[in-house]
Amino acid sequence: MTQDVHIIGGGLAGSEAAWQLARRGFTVRLSEMRGTGETSPAHQTDGLAELVCSNSFRSDDDTKNAVGLLHHEMRRLDSLIMRAAEMAKVPAGSALAVDRDIFSGEVQKTLEAHPNVEIVRERIDELPSAGMTIVATGPLTAARLAQSIGTATGKDSLAFFDAIAPIVHFDSIDMQVCWKASRWDKGSGPDGEGKDYINCPMTKEQYLAFHQGLIDGEKTDFKEWEAETPYFEGCMPIEVMASRGVDTLRYGPMKPVGLDDPRTGRWPYAVVQLRQDNKLGTLWNMVGFQTKLKHRAQVELFRTIPGLEKAEFARLGGLHRNTFLNSPTLLDRQLRLKGAQHIRFAGQITGCEGYVESSAVGLVAGLMAAAELSGQDWQSPPRTSALGSLLAHITGDADAETYQPMNVNFGLFPPLHDVKKKQRKEAYTERAKADFGNWLSQMDAVPA
């Protein structure tokens, strides 16, 4: 290979790593299996940085929310993923959600236009034996490459299930029954007007019947090798949540609090919320409705939801197996495989969870590789920052024996015990921004 770095995987992490390297003058070969005729059934397109689950990057609040803080830090590092998200933004209250096709197209167009990036549609079955490499194949890593990774690490990869929520065509939703509103009318500004979600109200009788339908509905059968695979708690199938108690959903994705039904002036007993999935507003994602129900069971049950009796689905829910490394034992503090330090891992395969976290780890892997190629010492982001806390968790701070995928959260940050609880979130973000700013001003190891 003639390029400086070989990146395997053109998802969010791989695309971000390629961008960070290319804009610093290093050449990249970006290998992506999609487009070769072989890919995961969860993928729907050949586009780079395809969003296969939700279209949400979650909270964009950088004053009280850890993931919003991570957005802020990535923007300060000129993240391609955050740049493309801004271009593809759709209303979603205080969250950052995108039109998935516009988003993927923007990432791909930017990388295709960069002279330092060569995108090659090819399947890589084995870890390279030499040359700087970043493996960013994500939770859907192909079986042969996963086997090669297992051979190199001497350990079995861990795995969990991740479920995909259905998407509904807007014009099939009965807006005489449903209404648009954000919880407590907190919208995304002048354009959102506090009406960023479609709400489908349920009475107690309707909710109880729906809950029973989730319990009784025909589910996807497990294969023998999948039977003991745990779910990730942050993306739990709705029927699994339902099995934990009759009111679990009413305190989770079907929570009615802060949503006044304009027909009654009161909160419903339960609510199904849909979030805009594309800029045109023609597709809406059923929030929190990841499911492993079979397709026919989904259609029959979801059409019992008030307002969705005639729903037409652009995509039904699905289930796929995700694979990740026990990174605290296998990777060093620079995301390098301890037994083969020419190989870095990035993205969800490291055990971070979520689009933003995956992109962030890809970003920092690109920065680390750039520093190494420049012959400079790498200085990690401050432990008090969102990026530094997430990186520290993955590369050694987590308990290896109980390691599971993790979203960024304030529980990963060094604690602030001397600050009152009500003021603690703001204190975390203020400290992080100050320390991150100082780190940026001193980071001459990887100049852009």
N, C-alpha and C positions, 0 to 999 in steps of 0.2 A: 504494500500500500504506500502511495506517495504522499498522502495527506498527513498532517500533524497528529490528528486524532480520529479514531474510528468510533462513531457513536452507533450503537445498535438499538434501534427502536425510535420511531418517529412520532411518538405520542407527545404529551405535554412536556414531560421532563426532558426527553431527547431533543425536542425542538428548541426548548429554552437553553439547554446546554450548548447546542450548535450555534445559536444566536450569540450567546455570550462569548464564545471562542472566536467566531467569525468577525465580530465587530472589534476584536482586539488584534486582528491581523493573522490569526491562525487558520489553517485550512482544515476542513472537516469532510469526512465521508460519512453521510447519514444513511444507514441501511434500514429500510422499512419493508416488512413482509407484505403489507397490504398492497395490492396491485399486481401481485404475482399469481393470484388465483388461489392462494392458501392463506387463510386467516381465521380468527376466532369467530364463532357464530354470533358473538355479541357485537361485532363490528358491522356497521351498515354501509360504510363508504370506504373509498380508498384515500381519503384526505388525511393529511397530517393533523395531529392534535385533535382527533375526533373525540367528542364527548359522548360516551356510550351510556351514561346513566342520566343524572339530572343535568339541567342546563344552568344550575346556580353555582356561583362561586361563594355563596353564603354572605355573611354580613360584610358591608363595606365601611362600617363604623370603626375608625382608627383611634377613637378616644376611649371606648369602653369594651372593645371586643378583640380577642386575640387574633382571629383570622383577618379582621379588618386592619389590624396593625401589621400583619404579614403582607397584606395588599400594599400598604403604605411603604414598607421596606423594599418590596420588590419593585415598586414604581421608582423609587430612588436609585435603583440599580438598572434602570431602563429595561425592565422585563418585557420581552416580546409577548408573553402570554397576557400580561396586564394591558399592554398596548392594544392587542387584538381584542381583548374583552371590552375595552372602552369603545372601540369601533363597532362592536356587535351588540352593545348594551340594549336591553329591553326593560320595561318597568317591572320592579319587583320589591317595592317598599324600600326598606333600608338595606336590602341585599343587592348584590351584583349578579345579575342573570344576563344571559346572552342568547342571541340567535345562533344556534350551534353551527349552522351551515356557513353563515357569514364569518363567524369566529374561525373555524377551521380553514376556510378559504383565505383569510387574511394572514394567518400563520404560514400557510404553504406558499402564498404569493411572495411574502417577504423573504423566506428562505430561498426560494427558487431564484429570486432576483439578486441574491448576494453572491458575488464572485468567489468567495471563499468556501462556499458550501456546494458539495456535490450530493444530490439525492439519488440513491440507487435503490431500485425496487428489487430486493433480493432477500432470501431467507438465509439466516445465519444459524447453523446447527451446532456449532461448537465455539467455545470461548477462544479467542485468538491466543496463540502461544507467545506472541511478542507484539510490541507496539502499543502506544498509549490508547486505551480503550475505555469507553463509558457504556455500560450496559444499562439501558433504560427501557427494557421491554415490558415493564409494567406487570400488573397482576394477571395478565392473560398470556404470559410467556409460553411460547410453543414448547411442546413436549420434548423434542430433541435437545433444544438449547437448555431447558430446565434440567434435563438429565446430565448434560455437560456441566452445568453449574453445580449440581449435586455431587458429581465426581470430583470437581475441583475443591469443594468445601469439605468433603468428607462427611457431610450431614444431610439429612433429608430436609427439604424445604417444608416450611409450614404452609398451611392453606386455610382459607375461610371462604364462605359463600357471600356474594354480593348480589343484591336483587335490583332489578330495573323497574321503574314506575311507568305506568301507561301514559300515553299522550292522546288527548281528545281534540277533535275538530271543533273550533269555536261555534260554527254555525249549526252544530247539532246539539248545542246546550240550550235548554229552555230558560231564557232570561226573565220569563214571567215568574219563575219559581226562584231562580238564583239571583244574586245581586253582587255587584262589585264593591269591595271594601277591603282595606287593610285593618288588622287588629288595632283597636283604639284609634282608627283613622290615621295611622302613621304611614303616609305614603312616601313616594320617592321625590317629592318636590312638586313644582308647579305642573309638570306634565302628569305625574302620578295622581295628584289630587286625593291622596289617601284611598285610592280605589284600585290597587294593584293586583288583587286576588279576586277570583270568582268563588263565591261561597254557596254551597249546597246545604240547606238546613235539614235536619232530621228531628222528628219527634222521638220520644222515648220508645214507643212501640216500633217505629221504623229502625231505630238504632239497634234495639235488641234482636230484631229479625236479621239485620245486616250482620251483626256480630256472630250470630249462630250460623249464618251462611258462610262466613269466613272459616269457622271451625269445621263445618261439614263439607266444604268445597273440595273438589278433587285436586290433589296437589301433584307436582312433578315428582316422579319416582327418582330416588337416589340410586346411583350406581354403587357397587360394593365399596370402591375405593373412596367414595365421597361420604359414606355413612357417618363417620366420626368427625367430619370437618365442622368446626364451630363457625357460627355467624359473627360478623363484626357488629357490635352493639349499635354503632352509629348509622347503620343501614339495614335495620332489621326488617324482614318481610312482615307485612301487616298482619298476616294470619298467625305468625309466630307471636307477635305482640298480643293479638287477641286471645291466644291460648293462655296468657299469663294472668288473665282476669277480665271480668266483664267490663270494668271501667277503665282498663289500661289505655284504650284508644282515646277515651274522653279526656284523659290527662296528657295525651300525646298528640299525634297528628290530627285528631278529630276534636280538639279542644275548642269549645264555643266561646270562651271568655273574650270580651272586648269586641264582639261582633253582633250588632243590633240588626235583627231581621226587619227590614222596612215594612213588611206586611203586618208584623205584630208589635214592633217596638221593643222586643225582648230578645235575650240571647236564646238561640235554639238549644235543644238538649245535646246535640252534637252537630258538627259541621265538617263537610268534606271541602277542602280548599284546592283550587287549581291555580297554577302560576303560569303566566305567559311564557311560551317556549320559543317564540320567534318574533322578529321585529314587526312583521305584518300583523301579529296578533291573531293569526289563524289557527295556531296550535297552542294547547294548554296542557301543562303537566299536572298530574294528580299528586299533590304534595304528600310525601310520606307513604305513598301507596306502592312501594316496592313489594313485589309478590312472586311467589312460586306456584300460584294457582295455575292450572292448565288454562289454555286460551279460551275454550268454550265456557268454562266455569267463570272466568273473569268477565266475559261479555254478559252472561246471564246475571251475575251478582251485581256488577257495577251499574247495570241498567235499572236496578231497583233503587238507586240513589236518587232522591228528588231532584229533578232538573236534568238528569242524565238518562231518562227513560228511552230516548232515541239517540243516545250517544253513538257517534262514529269514531272509531279509534284509528289514529295514524300509526300507533305502535302499542302493542299490548305488553304487559310486564313479562319479564324473563328472569332467568337465574344463571349465573356463571360462577365457576370456581376461580378463586383468586390465589395467587402464589406469592409468597414473600420470604425473604431471608431472616434468620435470627441475627440481625445486623449487629447487636451489641457484642456478640462473640466472634463474628466473622469479619467485620470491617474495622479498620483503624479510624482515627479521628478525621482523616481526610477521605473517607468513604472508599478507601482502597481495600481490596481483598487481601487479608493478611498473608495468605500463602502465595499470592501473585500480584505484586503491587503495581504492575502496569495496568491493572484492571480496576476501574471504579464502578460502583453501582449508584444509580440515581432513580428517584421517583418512587412509585408505590411498591416496587419490588424490595425496597429497603425496609418497608414496614410503616411508612407514613401513610396516612389515609386522607383522601380528598384531592380534588383537582389543584387547589391552591398549594397545598403542602407538597404534592408531587412536583409541581412546577418549580417551587422554591428550592427543593433539593436538587432538581436538575440545574437550576441557576447556579447554586453554590458549587456543584460538581464542575460546571464549566469554569467558574472562577478559580477553583483549585487547580484544574488542569492547566489553565493559562499561567498561573503563578509558577507551576512546576516547569513548564516549557520555557518560561522567562528566566529560570534560575533564581527565582526569588523565594524567600521564606513566606509561607502562608500564615496569615494571621486570621483566625476564625472570627466571625461576627461576635459581638459581646454576648455573654451568657444571659444577660438581662433582656436581649432583644428577642423578638418572635423567631427570627431566622436562627439565631444562636441557640435558643432553647430547644427548638425542634431538632437541630443538628446534634446537639449534645445528647438528647434523648435517644436518637437512633444509634449513635456511635459509641455508646457505653454507659450512659446514665440510667437506662432502663434496666429492669430486672430481667436478665436473659431467660430465666426459667419460666417466667410468665409473660414473655414478650408477645404483644398483640398489636395490630395496627392502631395508630393513634392520630387523631386530629390535633392541630396546635390548640393549646388552651393555657390559661393562666396557671394551671397546676404544674406546668413544666417550667415555670419561671422561678428564679430565686425568690423566696417569700418576702413579703413586707409586713412583718408582724406589728410594727409600730404605727401602722396606718389604720384608721377606722375602716370597718368592713364596707360601709357605704361609699367610701372614697377610694377603695383599693384598686378598682379597675382603672380609674383615671390615673392613679399613681403608677401602676404598672406601665401604662402606655407612655406617660410623661418621662419616666426613667428610661424606658426603652428608646424613645426617640432621641433623647439627649445622648445616650451612650452610642447609639447607632450612628448618629451624626458625627461624633468624635471619631469613630472607627472609619467612617467614609473619608474624613479629612486626612487621615493618616494612611489610607490604603493605597500606597504607591506601588504595591507589588503587582497589581493587575490593572494598569492604566487602560482606559478605553481609547 
